Amino acid sequence: MPGPQYSLDHDGVRVEIAALAAALRSLSVDGVQLTEPYGPDVVAPMGCGMVLAPWPNRVRDALWQLDGEPQQLDVTEPKFQNAIHGLLRNTGYALVAKTEASLTLRALIAPQHGWPFLLDTRVRYQIESGGLTVTHEATNLSPRPAPWAVGAHPYLRVGDVPSEELTVTITGASRLELDDRLNPVATHALPAGGDGELRAGVPARGLDLNTAYGELANIDGRADVAWLTADDGRRTTLWADPAFGWIQAYTPSQFPRDAAHGGPGLAIALEPMTAPPNALNSGVGLIELAPGASWHGSWGLRFSQTGGSR
């Protein structure tokens, strides 16, 4: 069993959260499903809804350098010999506070293989009008500066519209090129209207993405950074503050969706991240937390009937 489960139901918004990895298990607005849901007895399929900390995505070879000393993390992606999605994927978060419209969970990241730091991390799920705000926090309890990055892994929907019938828009003006082990090797600018550019929206049918996009629309402040649109104009929007400068788009063709929600098939993950893949080695997007220092950043999801604000 994945452990304790929590729910919020307020102002037409219903949220379901698993304590394991503080995963967003379901989000609906006025009965319209905005994320891929799964049952309370299921461990998040394909990382669905999980919090990814203290790094999202991959660390090449599960190895990085700290002040010139190699740090060997556990290999958690054996197929490619990488460390993937941080150190809290199998951790049960503790409840800190709960109200009718909000929930705060906490987990410590203890020193371990390749990670000589103690961090106090928290995630707050707050119902807002027409959607949900997610705020991540981290405090460095170590006597030395610690690197920090965070992400989340929601798979988005627009109600019961099949994913193949949606249009995907991502505001990123650059993307990472990956090698055959899904680690970045180059960054490419994406001229408007050019190949691989999604700012004008592209049909989801046939998409095969496992791609990180940068230079999002939120560079100068909180903004809508990606969205899914149905033919009738309904839209599920991902917004983020400037701390979340990257989105990983992932479109598995056989997401293990249950029969009640359409069965296995294409799913669309749009993952807000403060840093890109392999950030512990590149340093791109990494936040340095001084001893005793804290950080917080927010992103969220919103539903609208016609593509604008609800």
C-alpha positions in Angstrom: 0.0 0.0 0.0 1.3 3.5 -0.8 0.4 4.8 2.7 -1.8 7.7 3.8 -4.0 9.5 1.4 -5.4 13.0 1.6 -8.1 14.9 -0.1 -9.3 18.5 -0.5 -12.7 19.6 -1.8 -13.5 23.3 -1.9 -15.1 25.7 -4.3 -15.6 23.1 -7.0 -12.0 21.9 -6.9 -11.2 18.4 -5.7 -7.6 17.3 -5.0 -6.3 13.9 -4.0 -2.8 13.5 -2.7 -0.7 10.4 -1.7 1.8 10.7 1.1 4.2 8.6 -0.9 6.4 11.1 -2.8 3.7 13.8 -2.0 2.1 12.8 -5.3 -0.8 14.7 -6.9 -3.1 11.7 -7.5 -6.0 13.6 -9.0 -7.2 17.1 -9.7 -10.6 18.1 -11.0 -12.4 21.4 -11.4 -16.2 21.3 -11.5 -16.0 17.6 -12.3 -13.5 18.1 -15.2 -10.4 16.0 -14.7 -7.2 18.0 -15.2 -4.7 15.3 -14.4 -4.4 11.6 -15.0 -6.0 10.0 -11.9 -5.1 6.7 -10.2 -6.4 4.8 -7.2 -5.2 5.0 -3.6 -3.9 1.5 -3.7 -1.6 2.2 -6.7 2.0 3.5 -6.6 2.3 6.5 -9.0 2.5 4.9 -12.5 5.4 6.3 -14.6 6.1 8.8 -11.8 2.6 10.3 -12.1 2.2 13.4 -9.9 5.4 12.8 -7.8 7.6 15.5 -6.3 11.1 15.3 -7.6 13.8 16.5 -5.2 16.6 17.5 -4.6 16.8 17.3 -8.4 14.4 16.5 -11.2 15.2 14.2 -14.2 18.6 12.6 -14.4 22.2 12.7 -13.1 24.5 11.2 -15.7 26.2 8.0 -14.4 24.6 8.8 -11.0 27.9 10.8 -10.4 28.7 14.4 -9.7 31.5 16.5 -8.2 31.4 18.5 -4.9 34.4 20.7 -4.4 36.4 18.4 -6.6 35.4 15.2 -4.8 33.3 12.6 -6.7 29.8 11.9 -5.3 28.4 8.6 -6.3 24.6 8.4 -6.0 22.7 5.1 -6.1 21.8 4.1 -9.7 18.0 4.3 -9.8 17.6 4.1 -13.6 19.5 0.8 -14.3 18.6 0.8 -18.0 20.7 3.9 -18.6 22.9 3.8 -15.5 21.7 7.2 -14.2 20.2 8.5 -11.0 16.7 9.8 -11.7 14.2 12.1 -10.1 15.9 12.8 -6.8 15.8 11.0 -3.4 12.2 11.2 -2.3 10.4 8.9 -4.8 10.0 6.2 -2.2 9.6 8.4 0.8 6.3 8.9 2.7 5.8 12.6 3.5 4.4 13.6 7.0 1.4 15.8 7.4 2.2 19.3 8.7 -1.1 21.1 8.3 -4.5 20.7 6.7 -7.4 23.0 6.1 -10.5 22.7 3.9 -8.5 24.2 1.0 -4.9 23.4 1.7 -2.5 20.7 2.6 1.2 20.9 3.7 3.5 17.8 3.7 7.1 17.5 4.9 10.0 15.1 4.2 13.6 15.2 5.3 16.4 14.4 2.8 19.1 12.8 4.9 22.8 12.3 4.1 23.2 9.2 2.0 25.3 7.8 -0.9 26.4 10.7 -3.0 24.5 13.3 -1.0 26.2 14.6 2.2 23.4 17.1 3.1 20.4 17.3 5.4 17.5 19.2 3.9 14.0 19.9 5.3 11.6 19.9 2.3 7.9 20.8 2.2 5.1 21.0 -0.4 1.9 22.9 0.0 -1.2 22.2 -2.1 -3.6 25.1 -2.1 -6.9 25.2 -3.9 -7.4 28.5 -5.8 -10.3 29.6 -7.9 -10.5 27.2 -10.9 -7.4 25.3 -10.0 -4.5 24.5 -7.7 -1.3 26.2 -6.5 1.7 24.1 -5.5 4.5 25.6 -3.4 7.7 23.9 -2.7 10.1 24.8 0.1 13.5 23.7 1.2 15.7 24.6 4.2 19.4 23.6 4.4 20.0 22.0 7.9 23.6 21.2 7.0 26.7 23.1 8.1 27.8 23.6 4.5 26.1 25.0 1.3 23.9 22.5 -0.5 22.7 22.4 -4.1 18.9 22.3 -4.6 16.5 21.8 -7.5 12.9 20.5 -7.6 10.3 19.5 -10.0 7.0 17.7 -10.3 5.6 15.1 -12.7 1.9 15.7 -13.5 0.3 14.1 -16.5 -2.4 16.5 -17.7 -5.8 16.0 -19.2 -8.8 18.1 -20.4 -11.7 16.1 -18.9 -12.5 13.0 -20.8 -11.1 14.2 -24.1 -8.6 11.5 -25.4 -5.1 12.8 -25.3 -4.6 12.2 -29.0 -7.3 14.8 -29.7 -5.6 17.6 -27.7 -3.3 20.4 -28.9 -0.1 20.9 -26.9 1.5 24.3 -26.4 4.8 24.9 -24.7 6.2 28.4 -24.5 9.9 27.3 -24.5 12.2 29.1 -26.9 15.0 26.5 -26.5 15.3 22.7 -26.0 17.9 20.2 -24.9 19.3 17.6 -27.3 19.7 14.3 -25.6 22.0 11.3 -26.1 20.8 7.7 -26.2 20.8 7.5 -22.4 18.5 10.6 -22.2 21.3 12.9 -20.9 21.7 16.4 -22.4 24.5 17.0 -24.9 23.5 20.4 -26.4 21.0 23.3 -26.2 19.2 24.5 -29.3 17.3 27.7 -29.9 13.9 27.2 -31.4 13.0 30.1 -33.8 9.3 30.8 -33.9 7.7 28.5 -36.5 10.8 26.3 -36.7 11.2 22.6 -36.4 10.5 21.3 -32.9 8.9 24.5 -31.7 5.6 24.2 -29.8 4.7 27.8 -29.1 1.9 27.9 -31.7 0.5 24.6 -30.5 0.8 21.1 -32.2 -1.5 18.2 -32.3 -0.7 15.6 -29.6 -1.5 12.7 -31.9 1.8 11.1 -32.9 4.0 13.1 -30.5 6.9 11.3 -29.1 8.6 13.7 -26.6 11.0 13.2 -23.8 12.3 16.7 -24.1 13.3 19.6 -21.8 12.3 23.1 -22.9 13.8 26.3 -21.5 13.4 30.1 -22.0 9.8 29.9 -21.0 7.3 32.7 -21.0 7.8 33.3 -17.2 11.3 34.7 -17.5 10.1 38.1 -16.3 7.5 36.9 -13.8 4.7 34.4 -13.1 3.1 33.3 -16.4 1.3 30.5 -18.2 4.1 28.3 -19.6 2.3 25.4 -21.2 -1.3 24.1 -21.8 -3.5 21.5 -23.4 -6.4 22.6 -25.5 -9.5 20.6 -26.6 -11.3 21.3 -29.9 -14.2 22.9 -28.0 -11.8 25.5 -26.5 -11.5 24.1 -23.0 -8.0 24.3 -21.6 -5.8 22.9 -18.8 -3.0 25.4 -18.2 0.3 25.0 -16.3 1.6 28.3 -14.9 4.8 28.9 -13.0 6.8 31.6 -11.3 10.3 32.4 -12.7 12.0 29.9 -10.4 10.6 27.1 -12.6 12.5 27.8 -15.7 12.2 24.4 -17.4 9.5 22.0 -18.6 10.1 18.4 -19.4 7.5 17.1 -21.9 7.0 13.4 -21.9 4.4 11.6 -24.0 4.5 7.8 -23.4 2.3 5.9 -25.9 1.2 3.3 -23.4 0.5 5.1 -20.1 -1.2 2.5 -17.8 -4.5 4.3 -17.4 -7.3 2.3 -16.0 -10.3 1.2 -18.0 -12.6 3.7 -16.3 -10.5 6.6 -17.7 -10.0 5.2 -21.3 -7.4 2.4 -20.8 -3.7 2.4 -21.7 -2.7 4.9 -24.3 -1.0 8.2 -25.0 -0.5 10.5 -21.9 1.0 14.0 -21.7 3.3 14.9 -18.8 4.3 18.5 -18.6 6.8 18.7 -15.7 7.7 22.0 -14.2 11.4 22.0 -13.1 13.7 24.6 -11.6 16.7 23.0 -13.3 17.2 20.8 -16.5 18.5 17.3 -16.6 22.0 16.6 -15.2 22.0 19.9 -13.4 24.2 18.6 -10.6 26.9 18.4 -13.2 26.2 21.4 -15.4 25.1 23.7 -12.6 22.4 25.2 -14.8 19.4 26.2 -12.7 20.9 24.9 -9.5 20.0 26.9 -6.3 22.7 27.1 -3.7 21.3 27.0 -0.2 23.6 28.4 2.5 23.5 26.8 5.9 20.2 27.6 7.5 18.8 29.3 4.3 15.4 28.6 2.9 13.9 28.7 -0.6 10.4 28.5 -2.0 8.8 28.6 -5.5 5.4 27.9 -6.9 3.6 26.5 -10.0 0.0 25.6 -10.6 -2.8 24.2 -12.8 -5.9 26.0 -13.9 -9.0 25.1 -15.9 -10.8 27.4 -18.3 -13.7 26.9 -20.6 -12.4 29.0 -23.5 -8.6 29.2 -23.0 -8.6 32.3 -20.9 -9.0 32.8 -17.1 -11.9 31.0 -15.5 
